[in-house]
Amino acid sequence: MLRIAGVVLPGQKRIEVALTYIKGIGRPMSNRILTELRIDRDKKADALSEDESGRLRSRVERETVEGELGRKVSMDVKRLQDIGTWRGMRHRKKLPVRGQTSRRNARTKRGKKKTGLSGRTTLTKT
């Protein structure tokens, strides 16, 4: 059982894939780290030696991952809102930020569709 940056990596998976369980590390960064440390990508996470796991742990600590990454992203969004940029305003209004159409789509971001007349349905005679 390998624990890096507060995350327990799955031991039955290849180390290349197991590293992606850490927030902030994807496949490209995982490959870059493993080639830098000269660790075989096909090796299982449980099969790493103490030396390899120690080197891997110290290398991942140099990256911005997990809680530190989340703090950085939220501070960046807060900074955009404070200086009053367009993106900051879109974040504040909970609308799509990256230029997507929001007139008909964007239900995930905007929430459930609101109906007129305070949600009441009007009865019609038949």
N, C-alpha and C positions, 0 to 999 in steps of 0.2 A: 504494500500500500504506500504509494508515493504521494506526498503532500507538498505542493508548491503554491506559494502566494495565498495560503488559506484554503486551497481547493484540493480535495482528494481526487487524484487522477485515476480513471478506471484502469486496473492492472491488466485486463485481458486484451486491451486495444493496443495497436501500434503506437509508439511514442509520438510519432508525427501527428496522429489524430488525437491522442490523449491530451496533448498540450493545448489543443483548441478548446478544451473545456474551461480554460482560464479566460475570463472576459478581457478582451483587448488583444488576444493572440489568435490569429487566423492561420490558415494553411501556409500562405507565403512567409509569414514571420516565423512560424514553426519550422519550416524548411531552412530558413536563413540561420536560425539559432542552432539547429542541429548540424548543419554543414560547418558553421563556425567552430563548434565544439568537437567536431569529428565523431559524432555519435551516429550509429546506423539507424536510419529511419524505420526499418522493418523490425527492429527490436521491440519486444513488448515492454510496457511500462514497468511490470513487475521484475523483468529480467535485467534492469539496469543495476550496475554495481554502485557501491556507496560513493566511489570517486565520481562517477558519471552523474549521479543524482545530485551530488554536492555542487559540481560545476554548473549543472543545469539550473539549480535553485539560485545560485549567485548571479547567473546571466539573466534570468527572468526578473530578478529584483531590480535590475537596471532599467527595465521597461516600465512604462506607465500602464498598470493593469488594475483590474478589480475596483476597489473603492476609490482609489486615487484617480482612476480614469473617470468614474462617474462624477466625482467632485469637480474635475476639470471641465467636463462637458456642461454641467449645470452652471458653473461659474461663467463659462463662455456665453451661454444663453442669457444669463442674468445681465452680463455686461452689454449685450446687444439691446436688451430691453431698457437699460438705464440710459444709454446714449441716444435712444429713440430712433434706431434704424428701422427700415421697412421690415427686415426679417424679425427684429425684436417685437415689432407691433403684431406681426402675424403669429408669433409664438404666444404673445399675451392674449390674443383673441382666439387661440386654439384653432387656427386655420392652417392649411398647407403652406409651407414656407418656400418650397423650391419651384415655384412657378406653375404648379398644377392648377387645372381648372377647378373651381370650387362652386360653380353655380349649380351643377347637377350632381356631381360626384363628391368625393371626399367624405363619405358617410362615416368611415372609420374615425376620422379626426373630429368631425362635427357632431357625431352622436346620432341618436335616433331621430327620424324625420318628425318635425313638428307640424301639426295640422292647424288650419285656421279655426276661428270661432272657439277658441279656448279648448280645443279637443273634442267638442261636442259634435255628434253627427245629427244632421237635420233629417227629420222624417218627412217622407213624401207620401201623398195619398195615392192609392192604387185603384 
